[in-house]
Amino acid sequence: MLKKLTRRWKQQDLLRAKDVADCDTFFFYGSLMERFSNFNRFIKKRVSSIDIGYCRGYLYNLPPGFPGLIVPEDHCSTLVAGEIMRFDTPLKVMKLLDRLEDYIPGNEQKSIYLRRKLPLICQTAGQPDQLRKIEAWVYVYPEHHLSNEHHREVRIECGQWKAFNGPTQAETELDVMFERLSYCDSQQQVMVDPLLGREKLLDNAPGIQPCYHFCENRDRCGWSKSYHSGES
C-alpha cells in the first residue's frame, strides 16, 4: 500500500513539474489575494510579483464562505477581478496550492477545485493604462457542483470577491466605519455610506453608481426595495 501511494505521489509531482515548465504564473480571486488570511499564512513569503488581473467567467460565493470561479465553455463576457502572482519557487507553491484547493493532478474526479491554464488580462502594477494578455494557472470550480439554489442566490455580479466579502479580520469595527464614511463628492463633503440607509445621496455623486443600477438580483434585494419605496 505504501509503495502504491509513493508511486502515485511521484506521478503527481512529475505532472506538476511539467505544468510549471509550461507556465509559472498563478491567478487568485479569493482568500489567497494580498491582505487576506490565506495569503499571509501560505504564500506571502514566496511571492516575487503581484499584478492586477481579470479572468473571463462567473463568480459565486460558496456556502463555506469561499469563492468559486466558473469558466463556461460557451459565450461569456463577464470578467472576474483578482491578482496575478509569480513566485520564487513556483513548483513548491503549486504543490502547496494543489493541496489547499483539493486538486489532485491526474485525478480530477476526486478534486474539489480544478487547476486550469487560462488566458487573462493583466494590468501592470503602477501602470493602470497598460494592459496585456497572459496565461496563468487558475483554480476553477466545476459548474456541475453548483445547485440551482446557488445559481439563484450567491452569484457575485460585480466579479470582485474583495468587495463582496468586505473587510478582512485584521480590520477593526472602527476601521470599517471609517471606510464607510470616507466617500466624498467634488466639494469634499462627507457622503453617508449607502449601508446606513441614505442611498439617495449617491445620485448626485459623479462617477459613483449604486449597485442596484447593474445588479441582476435587485428585485430580490431588500436594500434596493427600500430605496425605491422612499424609505430611509
ZIPENOR-V56283 format. One record per pair of residues at least 6 apart in sequence whose ideal C-beta (glycine too) atoms are under 8 Angstrom apart, sorted by the first residue. I is the first residue (numbers start at 1). GAP is how many residues later the second one is. Records with the same first field share a line. If there is no record, write none. Layout:
BEGIN
I = GAP / GAP
END
This chain:
BEGIN
11 = 94 / 95
12 = 86 / 92 / 93 / 94
13 = 82
15 = 90 / 91
16 = 75 / 78 / 79 / 82 / 89
17 = 74
19 = 75 / 86 / 96 / 98 / 118
20 = 70 / 71 / 74
22 = 95
23 = 94 / 112 / 113 / 114
24 = 62 / 63 / 66
25 = 59 / 60 / 61 / 109 / 110 / 111 / 112
26 = 58 / 59 / 60 / 61 / 64 / 67 / 68 / 71 / 110 / 111 / 112
27 = 26 / 28 / 55 / 56 / 57 / 58 / 91 / 93 / 109 / 110 / 111
28 = 11 / 54 / 55 / 57
29 = 26 / 30 / 38 / 40 / 51 / 52 / 53 / 54 / 109 / 132
30 = 6 / 8 / 36 / 37 / 52 / 131
31 = 6 / 7 / 8 / 35
32 = 6 / 7 / 10 / 11 / 65
33 = 6 / 49 / 50 / 128 / 129
34 = 16 / 49
35 = 133 / 135
36 = 132
37 = 131 / 132
38 = 62
42 = 54 / 55 / 58
43 = 42 / 44 / 50 / 53 / 54
46 = 41 / 42 / 43 / 46 / 47
47 = 38 / 39 / 40 / 41
48 = 38 / 39 / 40
49 = 36 / 37 / 76
50 = 33 / 34 / 35 / 75
51 = 32 / 33 / 34 / 71 / 72 / 73 / 74
52 = 29 / 30 / 31 / 32 / 70 / 71 / 73 / 76
53 = 28 / 29 / 30 / 31 / 67 / 68 / 69 / 70 / 81 / 83
54 = 25 / 26 / 27 / 28 / 66 / 67 / 69
55 = 14 / 16 / 24 / 25 / 27 / 63 / 65 / 66 / 83
56 = 15 / 20 / 21 / 22 / 23 / 24 / 62 / 63
57 = 12 / 13 / 14 / 15 / 19 / 21 / 22 / 23 / 83
58 = 11 / 12 / 13 / 14 / 18 / 20 / 22 / 97 / 101
59 = 8 / 9 / 10 / 11 / 21 / 96 / 97 / 100 / 101 / 102
60 = 7 / 8 / 9 / 10 / 81 / 86 / 90 / 91 / 94 / 95 / 96
61 = 6 / 7 / 93 / 95 / 100 / 103 / 104
62 = 6 / 79 / 88 / 92
63 = 87 / 91
67 = 89 / 94 / 97 / 98
68 = 45 / 72 / 73 / 77 / 78
69 = 11 / 69 / 70 / 71 / 72
70 = 70 / 71 / 73 / 76
71 = 45 / 47 / 67 / 69
72 = 71
78 = 81
79 = 42 / 80
80 = 79 / 80
81 = 78 / 79 / 81
82 = 79
84 = 36 / 38 / 50 / 52
87 = 6
94 = 43
97 = 6 / 18 / 42
98 = 6 / 7 / 17
101 = 11 / 12 / 14 / 38
102 = 9 / 10 / 11
103 = 8 / 9 / 10 / 11 / 12 / 36
104 = 6 / 7
105 = 10
108 = 6
112 = 33
113 = 26 / 27 / 28
114 = 25 / 26 / 27 / 28
115 = 22 / 23 / 24 / 25
116 = 21 / 22 / 23 / 24
117 = 18 / 19 / 20 / 21
118 = 17 / 18 / 19 / 20 / 22
119 = 14 / 15 / 16
120 = 13 / 14 / 15 / 16 / 18
121 = 10 / 11 / 12
122 = 9 / 10 / 11 / 12
123 = 7 / 8
124 = 6 / 8
155 = 61 / 62
156 = 8
157 = 54 / 57 / 58 / 59 / 60
158 = 6 / 53 / 56
166 = 10
167 = 8 / 9 / 12
171 = 8
180 = 13 / 15 / 16
181 = 9 / 11 / 12
183 = 7 / 8 / 10 / 22 / 25
184 = 6 / 7
185 = 6 / 19 / 20 / 21
186 = 20
191 = 10 / 11 / 14
192 = 6 / 9
194 = 7 / 8 / 16 / 29
197 = 29 / 34 / 35
198 = 34
199 = 11 / 24 / 27 / 28
200 = 27
202 = 6 / 7 / 8
203 = 7
210 = 17
211 = 7
212 = 6 / 9 / 11 / 12 / 15
215 = 6 / 9
218 = 6
END
